[in-house]
Amino acid sequence: MGHNAPLDFVVFNQNIQLDYFYVIDENQSWESVPDHDIAILGFGEATRHRAIHECIEKQRIHWPRPFLNNASGVMRCARDLIYQLLKDDPELVVPRTQKVERRGVLSMQVPFLIRPIDTHSGQDFVRIQSKAGLEQYLSTNQADTYYISEYVDCSNDDGLFRKFRLALIDKKPYVCHLAISDAWVVHYIDAHMELSPEKLQEEEQFMREFDSTFVAQYGACLSRVAHQIDLDYVVLDCAISKDGRLVLFEADNGAWIHDTDAPDIYPYKSEIMNRAFSAFTQMLLDHLKLPANPA
């Protein structure tokens, strides 16, 4: 689940049979691929995945069935490459990010954010504000290469940080959650939304009004992002900057969207998440050129 899109959650109850075929090395035989109508690349971006992505791409371009997502688009989701790809959009903020080998990190000007490459979920993700803090970090983390990025303050007037997850499905945006936290590193599970009726109410309003308010304001920007990344299915983690621009923290085709939150606590989520799941199914049908309700 850390390296592949868990599409089980996306096609749950969607009348779709999902089979996984794992590619584990460049010389693997492809003779055992299950019979299927359509394929999608769910293998996520990582530097160490590049050789296998190249292997998959060689197969994809000759695939006998429709094949969604492509390795080039997935690899463009690397944190430093997505910055280079989107940094010139005036309505978008992508934290300035570069890949730095360990020996070069000590010469970097503080403050900055640091994390080892190919990590997710905030693993060893730290805000460095002094040389002493950097030396302490490097003494306990032995990675060879790191992402160094700028800190973008997305706190609101109430001192809380808000980060939301969107899915771009067939290049159209669908909301998946809003996390509200007092920590600058925002993760939904650590935000403990379930303990705050106010947070739940805000998330519900944000999700219900997503098309009429958020997409109305940021839809054109999201469309440019979707076409620049050029994937059929990808998940974004975003925020709003203090000057009102869309902030893109991450694009990841392997990220998790789901409807597993307790319905007694989050009664609004199933209806909204099923819009995304139905859109995913419709995308498959559209690429197969089948009607929505085939006889």
C-alpha positions in Angstrom: 0.0 0.0 0.0 3.0 2.3 0.5 4.0 2.0 -3.1 0.8 1.1 -5.0 -2.5 2.8 -5.4 -5.0 0.8 -3.2 -7.7 0.8 -5.8 -9.7 -1.7 -3.9 -11.2 1.2 -2.0 -12.0 3.1 -5.2 -13.9 0.3 -7.0 -15.6 -1.1 -3.9 -19.3 -1.8 -4.7 -18.7 -0.5 -8.3 -19.4 -3.8 -10.1 -15.8 -4.1 -11.2 -13.5 -7.0 -10.9 -10.0 -5.8 -9.9 -6.9 -7.9 -10.4 -3.4 -6.8 -9.4 -0.4 -7.7 -11.5 2.9 -7.0 -9.8 6.0 -6.2 -11.8 9.0 -6.9 -9.5 12.0 -6.6 -11.9 12.9 -5.5 -15.4 13.2 -9.1 -16.8 9.8 -10.4 -15.6 7.7 -12.4 -17.9 4.4 -10.8 -18.9 2.7 -14.1 -19.9 0.7 -14.4 -16.7 -1.2 -11.1 -17.0 -4.8 -11.8 -16.1 -7.4 -11.4 -18.9 -8.9 -7.9 -18.6 -10.8 -5.1 -20.3 -8.7 -2.2 -19.2 -5.4 -1.6 -17.3 -4.2 1.2 -15.1 -0.7 1.9 -13.7 -1.0 2.0 -9.9 2.8 1.8 -9.1 3.8 5.1 -7.4 6.7 7.4 -7.9 10.1 6.8 -6.3 13.6 7.1 -7.5 14.2 3.4 -6.9 11.1 2.6 -9.0 12.4 4.2 -12.2 13.8 1.0 -13.8 10.6 -0.9 -13.3 8.5 2.1 -14.5 10.6 2.1 -17.7 10.0 -1.6 -18.1 6.2 -1.1 -17.7 6.2 1.8 -20.2 7.8 -0.4 -22.8 5.0 -2.8 -22.4 2.3 -0.1 -22.1 2.8 1.4 -25.5 2.1 -1.9 -27.2 -0.7 -3.0 -24.8 -3.6 -4.7 -26.5 -6.2 -3.1 -24.2 -6.8 0.5 -23.1 -4.1 1.4 -20.5 -4.6 4.4 -18.2 -1.8 6.4 -16.6 1.8 6.3 -17.9 5.2 6.0 -16.3 6.4 9.4 -17.5 3.5 11.1 -15.8 4.0 9.2 -12.6 7.7 10.1 -12.5 6.8 13.7 -13.0 5.2 13.6 -9.6 8.7 13.5 -7.9 8.7 16.4 -5.5 11.5 18.3 -7.2 10.1 17.7 -10.7 6.6 18.7 -9.9 8.0 22.0 -8.6 9.9 22.6 -11.9 6.8 21.6 -13.9 4.3 23.9 -12.1 6.4 26.7 -10.5 5.5 29.4 -13.1 1.7 29.2 -12.7 0.8 32.6 -11.2 -2.3 31.1 -9.4 -0.4 28.2 -7.9 2.2 27.8 -5.1 4.4 24.8 -5.2 7.0 24.8 -2.4 10.4 25.3 -4.0 12.1 21.8 -3.8 15.4 20.4 -4.8 17.1 17.0 -4.3 20.4 17.3 -2.4 22.9 14.6 -1.5 23.9 14.2 2.1 27.3 15.9 1.7 25.6 19.0 0.3 22.9 19.4 3.0 25.1 21.1 5.6 25.9 23.9 3.1 22.2 24.8 2.6 21.0 28.0 4.0 18.5 27.5 6.9 15.6 27.6 7.4 14.1 24.8 5.3 12.1 21.6 5.3 14.0 18.3 5.0 12.9 14.7 4.3 14.7 11.7 2.8 13.7 11.0 -0.8 11.1 8.3 -1.5 9.3 8.9 1.9 5.7 9.6 2.5 3.3 10.2 5.4 5.6 12.7 7.1 8.3 10.1 7.7 11.4 12.0 9.0 9.9 15.2 7.7 11.3 18.0 9.8 11.4 21.8 9.8 15.0 22.9 10.2 15.5 26.4 11.7 19.2 26.3 12.8 22.5 24.7 11.9 22.5 23.0 15.2 19.0 21.5 14.5 20.3 20.3 11.1 23.3 18.7 12.6 21.1 16.9 15.1 18.8 15.7 12.4 21.6 14.3 10.3 23.1 12.6 13.3 19.9 10.5 13.6 19.0 10.1 9.9 21.5 8.4 7.6 19.8 8.8 4.2 22.0 9.4 1.2 19.7 11.9 -0.5 17.1 14.4 0.8 14.4 16.7 -0.5 15.1 20.2 0.7 12.0 22.5 0.3 10.8 25.9 1.5 8.3 26.3 4.3 5.0 27.8 3.1 2.9 29.0 6.0 -0.7 28.0 5.3 -2.1 28.8 8.8 -5.4 30.6 9.0 -6.2 33.5 11.3 -7.4 31.0 13.9 -3.8 29.5 14.0 -5.0 26.2 12.5 -3.6 24.6 9.4 -5.9 23.1 6.7 -4.9 20.6 4.1 -7.3 18.9 1.7 -7.0 15.9 -0.5 -8.3 15.9 -4.1 -8.5 13.2 -6.7 -8.0 14.2 -10.4 -10.1 11.6 -12.2 -10.0 11.9 -16.0 -8.4 15.3 -15.2 -11.5 16.5 -13.2 -11.3 17.3 -9.5 -13.1 15.4 -6.7 -12.8 16.2 -3.0 -11.8 13.4 -0.6 -11.2 15.1 2.7 -10.3 18.2 4.6 -7.9 17.9 7.6 -7.7 20.7 10.2 -4.8 20.6 12.7 -2.8 22.8 15.0 0.4 21.2 13.6 2.0 22.5 10.4 2.5 18.9 9.2 -1.2 18.0 8.6 -2.2 14.4 8.5 -5.9 13.4 8.6 -5.4 10.7 11.2 -3.4 13.0 13.5 -5.8 15.9 13.2 -8.4 13.9 15.3 -11.3 15.4 13.4 -13.7 13.1 15.2 -13.1 14.9 18.5 -14.3 18.3 17.2 -17.9 18.9 16.0 -16.6 22.3 14.7 -14.0 20.6 12.5 -16.5 18.0 11.2 -19.0 20.8 10.4 -16.3 22.7 8.4 -15.2 19.6 6.6 -18.8 18.7 5.7 -19.4 22.2 4.4 -16.2 22.2 2.4 -17.0 18.9 0.8 -20.6 19.6 0.0 -19.9 23.0 -1.5 -16.7 21.9 -3.3 -18.1 22.3 -6.8 -20.0 25.5 -6.2 -17.3 27.3 -4.3 -13.8 25.8 -4.5 -14.0 24.6 -8.1 -15.6 27.8 -9.2 -12.6 29.7 -7.8 -9.7 27.3 -8.5 -11.1 25.0 -11.3 -9.0 26.6 -14.1 -5.8 26.3 -12.0 -6.6 22.6 -11.3 -7.3 22.0 -14.9 -3.8 23.3 -15.8 -2.3 21.1 -13.1 -4.1 18.1 -14.4 -3.0 18.7 -18.0 0.6 19.4 -17.0 0.9 16.2 -15.0 -1.1 14.4 -17.7 -2.3 11.3 -15.7 -5.8 9.8 -15.9 -5.8 9.3 -12.1 -3.7 11.1 -9.5 -4.3 12.4 -6.0 -3.3 15.8 -4.8 -2.6 17.2 -1.3 -3.3 20.9 -1.2 -3.9 24.0 0.9 -4.7 27.7 0.5 -1.9 30.2 0.9 -2.2 33.4 3.0 -2.7 35.4 -0.2 -5.4 33.1 -1.4 -3.6 31.0 -4.0 -3.8 27.2 -4.3 -0.9 25.4 -2.7 0.2 22.0 -4.1 2.2 19.9 -1.6 2.2 16.6 -3.4 0.9 14.7 -6.4 0.8 11.0 -6.1 -0.9 8.3 -8.1 -0.4 5.9 -5.2 -2.2 7.9 -2.5 -5.1 6.6 -0.6 -8.7 7.7 -1.1 -11.5 5.7 0.6 -14.8 5.6 2.3 -13.8 3.7 5.5 -14.5 6.5 8.1 -17.2 5.6 10.6 -20.6 6.7 9.2 -22.0 7.7 12.6 -19.2 10.2 13.0 -18.9 11.2 9.3 -22.4 10.8 7.9 -21.7 13.1 5.0 -18.7 11.3 3.5 -20.2 8.2 1.7 -22.4 10.3 -0.6 -19.5 12.6 -1.5 -16.9 9.9 -1.9 -19.2 7.8 -4.1 -19.2 10.7 -6.6 -15.4 10.1 -7.0 -15.8 6.4 -7.1 -18.6 6.7 -9.7 -16.4 9.1 -11.7 -13.6 6.5 -11.7 -15.9 3.8 -13.0 -17.3 6.2 -15.7 -13.7 6.9 -16.7 -13.1 3.2 -17.3 -16.3 2.9 -19.3 -15.5 6.0 -21.3 -12.1 4.6 -22.3 -13.8 1.3 -23.2 -16.4 3.3 -25.0 -19.2 1.4 -23.2 -22.5 2.9 -21.9 -22.8 3.6 -18.2 -25.3 0.8 -17.7 -24.4 -1.9 -20.3 -27.1 -4.5 -21.0 
